Amino acid sequence: MLTPLVSENLAQMAFERLERAILSGAIEPGQKMSEADLARQLGISRGPLREAIGRLEGLGLVTRFANQGPRVTSLRKSELIDLLVFREAVEGMAARHAAMNATDAEIAQIAELLHGHENDPDISAGKGYFQGSGDTDFHLQIAKASHNSRLSSFVSGPLYSILRLYRHRMSAVPGRPHAALVEHRAILTAIQRRDPDEAEQHMRAHISRSRQNVVDHMADDEEPTPARVRKAFP
């Protein structure tokens, strides 16, 4: 069960809690978001909750349907694969430009971030690879270090938010958390060497393996089974 929120900025806190619940898989793709249940769990009125859900909708994490209310955005297998093809090209280019343009301080920050991932107990135990958002996301930091506003805008935009719905879910496939960490190390090493060709190659290979993971482990007609929201939260 969730603990009540006590803050002047309830909408912001509700947004952060809901975003993490969605991205970690606690609230699954396709699941209905009951305003009554969520407001009760968070101990807030529906006003700030609706504001938080509206922000999630703006990121593409929530979709509204007429006469049904908001639901966590859900993608079919073919749609997810198409997005990963696009992501491979864009993030490969972001890694290339990071190798050319990142400052020493930015590279050191990415290395420190990856060191934190290496010590994450869930990753070490093979339970999954949840990176969170913003400064804790390896891919976002590489895009930022590319110093290309177009690339960075895509990686941090709505399409990427939607992809993150499935990234943690697919990372729970046996063996994938450790493999992804090794791939991240290879990308970072290429950036540290200032080798744009190698950086792009490793990033493309990393996302290509993620796409193959979807091909191998996600059913063609898979639709998430809705669960009661109050059981989805830790």
N, C-alpha and C positions, 0 to 999 in steps of 0.2 A: 504494500500500500504506500501511496505517496504521503509525505508530510506536508502540512499546510505551509504556504508561502507567506512571509511577513516582510514586506518591503514597500517603498514608495513606488517602485517601478515593477509592479506585478506583471504587466504584459511582457516586459523583457525577460523576467525570470521564467514565466510560463513558456515563452518562446524557446528559451534555451533548454528547458527540461523536455519539452515536446520534441524539439529537433533531435536531441540526443536519443530519446526513446525510439524515434522513427529510424534514425541512421544506424542504431545498434540492433535493430530488428525486434525490439520489445513491442513496438506497434508495427505490424507487418504491412507490406504493400497490399492495397485493396481493402484494408480494414476500415470500418466506419469509425469516425471520431465523434462520439456522443458528447455534446457540450455539457449535458447534465452530469454525466459520470465524471468527466474531466474536471469540471468546476468543483464538484464535491471533493474529489481526491486532492486537488491543489488548494482547497480552502479559499477560493476566490470567487468573485461574481462572474457572470457571463461576459461582462463588458471587456475586461482585460484579456479574458480567454479568447474571445472572438478576434481581438486585435492580434493576438499571438497566432491564431490559426490563419488570419489574413496574411501575415508575414510569411508563413510557411507556404501558403498558396502562391505568393509572389515568387518564391524560390522554386516553385514547381514540385514541391514535396507533397502538397495536398491538392486535390482536385474536387471541385463541387459539381454535383449532379442535381438537376431539377427534381424537387420533391424527395430527395434522398439525403441531403446534407453532405458535409465534407467527408472525404475518404483519403487515405494515404494513396498517393499516385501508384499505379500499377502498370508495368510494362509486360508485353508478351515477349517470348523468347526472340522472335525475329526483330522486334523493335530494339531490344537491348543489344543484340548483335550489331545492328546497323549503327547504333550510337558508339559502340566500342571500336568499330572500324574508323569512324570519324575521330574518336578520341586518340587512336593510335597515331594518326597523322599529325594532329595538333600538338599532342604532348611530346611526340618525337621531335618536332620542331622547337618546342619549348626547351627541351633538354639540350638540343644543339646550341641554342642561343644562350642558355645558362652557362654552358662551357666556355662560350666566348665573352660573355658580358658580366657574369656574376662577380661581385667584389669578394675579396678574401674573407671579409667579415660574414658575408652571406653564405659562403661555402662552409665556413666554420659553424655557423648556426644550423645549417642543414645536417652537418656531421653530428652535432650535439643532439639534434632531434632524432636522428637515426639511432644514436647510442641509447637514447631513452626507449625507443622501440625494442631494441635488443634486450633490454632489461624488463620488458613488460611480461608479467607472469602468464597472461593469456596466450601471448604469442609463443613463449617458450614451451607452454604446455600443449600447443597446437589447437587451442580452442577457437581461434579466430584472430584476425588482424584488424582491430578497430583503431583508426587514427584520430578520430574526433574531427574537428574542423579548425579553420584558421591556421594559427601558428603551429598546431600539432599535426598538420597534414603534410606529408612528404611531397606529394604532387603539387599542392598549392604553393609551397615554398620554392620549388624549382621553377614553376611558372613565373612567380614574382621575381626570381633571380634572373630570368631571361631578359628583363628590362624591355619587353615588348608588350605594350599595353593591350594590343589586340589578343595576343595569346593568353595573357594573364586574365583578361576579361572573360574569355571562354571558359578557362579552367575553373574560375570561381563563380561562373554564372549558373542559371537554372538547369541547363542540360547536365552539367556536372553534378549538381545537387541530386538530380534524378538518378544518375549513375551510382551515386554513393548509397542510395537505397539498397542496392544489390551487392555493392562491393564487400561489405562486412558479411553478408549472407553467404556469398560464394567463397569468401576466404576461410570459412569454416570447413571446407572440404578437406578431408585428411591429407596432411602433407603440404597443403597450400600455404599456411602461415609462414613456415620456415622457408619454403621456396621463394615466396614473395620478398622476404627479408633479404635473402641472398641476392635476388635480382635488384633490390633497392641499393645494396652495397655496390654492385657492379656499376649502376648508374652514377652513384656518387663518386666512385673512383675515377670514372671517365671525366666527370666534371672537374674533379680536383686536378687531373692531368691536363686540363684545358684542351681536351680532344673532342671536338664537336661531332665528328663522324661516329666515334665510339659511343658517345653519350646518346646520340639519336638512335643508334642501332640497339643499344641495351634497353632504352625506353620502349621502343617499338616492340622488341621481343617480349618485354615484360607485359605489355598490354595485350599482345597477341596471345600469350599464354592465359591471360585472364579471360579473353574471348573464347578460347578453346575450352576453358573450364565451364563456361556457360553452355557451350555446345554439348559437352559431355554430361553435365549434371543437372540441367534444367529441362524439364519436360516441355514438349512443343506447345501443349495446351495448358500449361501450369497456371492455376489461379490460386493465390493464397487463401487458405482457409481462415475466415474471420474468427477472431477470438474476442472474448469479452475484455474490454479495455482495462477493467480493474484487475485482471489477472496478468496483464502484459507487463506491468511495471514491477520493478524490484522493490 
